Amino acid sequence: MRLPAFADFESFRIWRNDAAKSLPVALDIARSHRLPCGEPHLFATGSNLVVGLDDRLILKIFPSMLGAQFVSERATLSALRGKLGVPIPEIVVEGKRDGWPYLVITRLPGELGSLAWPRLAEAQKERVLAEIGAVIAEVQRVPPGKLTEIEPGWGEFMRGQIAGCHARHVRLGLRQKFLDGLDDLLRDAARLIPMHPQPVILTGEYIPENLLLRSRGDDWHLAGLIDFGDVLTGWREYDLLGPSAFMSAGRPGRVRSLFEGFGYSRAKIDFELKRRLMALLLLHRASDPVRHIRIENWQDKADDLVQLQELIWPTEL
């Protein structure tokens, strides 16, 4: 069976989400490798075509337009294999059909963080955030090797993000009171953010959708990391943004747990660090504060970007 050609991502997304069209070709690929596929399940989230073949294996097919994500995922899984205290998928098979590369990877046990997180008690959320901070630091201790060859490099990436930042947030609907201070923050960004740091592995996406959690009795813990399609290398604090925006909710205990797990003491969390994190949050590849900051009514609680950084990373830690 042949994979179709698409002119844009939206056309691919519509096709991918139609199981009657996308699932048969995925199963054909699985059968060509004589892989079991008795319980196929199409995952609707993410960028690529992802199919659970059974309770042990997942087939991840990357459309030709997202070939860079295949390169990133394969290289990162290889670089991190056996080097972390938390499980990550292992590559079982790789191949290509009609210009679309694919990976068959092991399926990890655990519940998707986006489903489990709302049910956790506050103390459990703090514990899990400490584990997330620790695993971010653990990943960053692994030598990046050939991952440093992923383009664009950190300095070029940051300069491009700075150039397009104001227009991006106008388009995404950031309120004018925050836009008023954005150009000043962007002028500071080149000084605040190291442009030529010792590079570390950055997933850019320590968010609930890419984390697996498991309960041991009444205690929840981080059980696995998934999705390494957007990895780059660069300044280490970039990976604090996902859990800060999606999980910490501006709560001092959560923020403290995340940073302590990462290796930052309370004394480290000063105004300059918060200013740098605020800049990085707005420069992130997926930055969309209006939709991503999980603090209720945050746009009414802050009058400018300085107040916003204090709301996300409060002083009273």
Rosetta blueprint (number, residue, H / E / L):
1 M L
2 R L
3 L L
4 P L
5 A L
6 F L
7 A L
8 D L
9 F H
10 E H
11 S H
12 F H
13 R H
14 I H
15 W H
16 R H
17 N L
18 D L
19 A H
20 A H
21 K H
22 S H
23 L H
24 P H
25 V H
26 A H
27 L H
28 D H
29 I H
30 A H
31 R H
32 S H
33 H L
34 R L
35 L L
36 P L
37 C L
38 G L
39 E L
40 P L
41 H E
42 L E
43 F E
44 A L
45 T L
46 G L
47 S L
48 N L
49 L E
50 V E
51 V E
52 G E
53 L L
54 D L
55 D L
56 R L
57 L E
58 I E
59 L E
60 K E
61 I E
62 F L
63 P L
64 S H
65 M H
66 L H
67 G H
68 A H
69 Q H
70 F H
71 V H
72 S H
73 E H
74 R H
75 A H
76 T H
77 L H
78 S H
79 A H
80 L H
81 R L
82 G L
83 K L
84 L L
85 G L
86 V L
87 P L
88 I L
89 P L
90 E L
91 I E
92 V E
93 V E
94 E E
95 G E
96 K E
97 R E
98 D L
99 G L
100 W E
101 P E
102 Y E
103 L E
104 V E
105 I E
106 T E
107 R L
108 L L
109 P L
110 G L
111 E E
112 L E
113 G H
114 S H
115 L H
116 A H
117 W H
118 P H
119 R H
120 L L
121 A L
122 E H
123 A H
124 Q H
125 K H
126 E H
127 R H
128 V H
129 L H
130 A H
131 E H
132 I H
133 G H
134 A H
135 V H
136 I H
137 A H
138 E H
139 V H
140 Q H
141 R H
142 V L
143 P L
144 P L
145 G H
146 K H
147 L H
148 T H
149 E H
150 I L
151 E L
152 P L
153 G L
154 W H
155 G H
156 E H
157 F H
158 M H
159 R H
160 G H
161 Q H
162 I H
163 A H
164 G H
165 C H
166 H H
167 A H
168 R H
169 H H
170 V H
171 R H
172 L L
173 G L
174 L L
175 R L
176 Q H
177 K H
178 F H
179 L H
180 D L
181 G L
182 L H
183 D H
184 D H
185 L H
186 L H
187 R H
188 D H
189 A H
190 A H
191 R H
192 L H
193 I L
194 P L
195 M L
196 H L
197 P L
198 Q L
199 P L
200 V E
201 I E
202 L E
203 T L
204 G L
205 E L
206 Y L
207 I L
208 P H
209 E H
210 N H
211 L E
212 L E
213 L E
214 R E
215 S E
216 R E
217 G L
218 D L
219 D E
220 W E
221 H E
222 L E
223 A E
224 G E
225 L E
226 I L
227 D L
228 F L
229 G L
230 D L
231 V L
232 L E
233 T E
234 G E
235 W L
236 R H
237 E H
238 Y H
239 D H
240 L H
241 L H
242 G H
243 P H
244 S H
245 A H
246 F H
247 M H
248 S H
249 A L
250 G L
251 R L
252 P H
253 G H
254 R H
255 V H
256 R H
257 S H
258 L H
259 F H
260 E H
261 G H
262 F H
263 G L
264 Y L
265 S L
266 R H
267 A H
268 K H
269 I L
270 D L
271 F H
272 E H
273 L H
274 K H
275 R H
276 R H
277 L H
278 M H
279 A H
280 L H
281 L H
282 L H
283 L H
284 H L
285 R L
286 A L
287 S L
288 D L
289 P H
290 V H
291 R H
292 H H
293 I L
294 R L
295 I L
296 E L
297 N L
298 W H
299 Q H
300 D H
301 K H
302 A L
303 D L
304 D L
305 L H
306 V H
307 Q H
308 L H
309 Q H
310 E H
311 L H
312 I H
313 W L
314 P L
315 T L
316 E L
317 L L
